[in-house]
Amino acid sequence: MFKETVKELLDAALLERNDLFLIEFNIGNDNHVKIVIDGDNGVLVEDCMFVSRAIEHNIDREEHDFSLEVMSAGAASPLVNLRQYKKNLNRDLKVRTASEKFEGTLTQATDTDITLEWKVREPKPIGKGKVTVTKQANIAYEEIVEAKVMIKF
């Protein structure tokens, strides 16, 4: 019952702030509530506080003993939600499938797959030397084992 109450309060908070979305939600045996959120425009500390207060202020501490942790998905965390791909358009990703690894710029994210583009140097078809060629891969979401944004400094 406690889990359903927390989930309802969380869903109501995310409905009120539709720019935020859920990445992870679990409750441990000791009633430790862990919530990981992301946002279409990133996540600020104030966004985490909003979700935390929406839950904590609506549960009676006399009735339920719990701890609550609300955090944003880390920059190095794998992408797990379709909205995360869409918000990271034109950023560089590392994508691993069961059979291949790709590194490229995310140029498209549809409801079924993503498109990555990258440049490689290949030998000229005729003559000596090399030419820069743009490669492209369409990868279905169900084929993706892990996808991470490549952070460059």
Secondary structure by P-SEA (a helix, b strand, c coil): caaaaaaaaaaaaaaacccccccccccccccbbbbbbbccccccaaaaaaaaaacccccccccccbbbbbbccccccccccaaaaaaaccbbbbbbccccccccccccccccbbbbbbbbbbcccccbbbbbbbbbbbbccccccbbbbbbcc
